[in-house]
Amino acid sequence: MYIIEGFNILVKSKDKVLLDVNRVRLNRGEVFAVIGPNGAGKSTLLRVLALLQPPQNGEIYFMGQKVKPPDRIRLRRRMAVVFQEPLLLDATVIENVAVGLRIRGMPAQAARKKAEYWLEKFKVGELRDRWARALSGGEAKRVSLARAFALEPEVLFLDEPFANLDAPLRESLLADFSEVLRTTGVTTFFVSHDLREVALLAGRVMALIEGRPVQEGTPKELIDNPANEDLARFVGVWKKIMPGLF
């Protein structure tokens, strides 16, 4: 049984089709990536599957059960989403990481203890009492990831979580994040335009071009044998940037 499935998903803006996906499925415990150029519909697909944006047409299934409108809020509590911008509250770091736990009714002391654990896992434990607005970009991203994992989600959604970091910070965060994924085994859906991230993290990947899937397979399959010219051009840029990707 797939943990999440989407069928015949259609999202339009006026007369423009933003997303047209016949089927997308996510296995429990896998890391699934969606790649494509800017404007390909990657973030739209993430919002639809994370139950943040209803499509004009299509059906979403969670654990084999069709998601109906009254189910959406309840099921979203079993997920966590990390956006490109960390979206931290104007509060301390520890309060930011614990806030979701407190909303779900966890006692303050237990929420703080769990928040501290995840801050340590992402190597920002010493920042627990710092005001979140004073963090650097890399620190804020680590805190936002700690906040998501503290919720112990059944599905983690990531929207370009490593964007806008310089190379050393990105590589360090990627390594730490990869280790956390390996040890937790949390089911993860992430979107990226960076094939380096996809090759490192994902077991399976879907390529979107202009809102439509053009290929699905392992990262190596897509990079070595792109299905059409548009995807070949997208992949070709990365082969030039990183000729040793595989």
Order of alpha helices (4+ residues) and beta strands (2+ residues): beta-beta-beta-alpha-beta-beta-alpha-beta-alpha-alpha-alpha-beta-alpha-beta-alpha-beta-beta-alpha-alpha
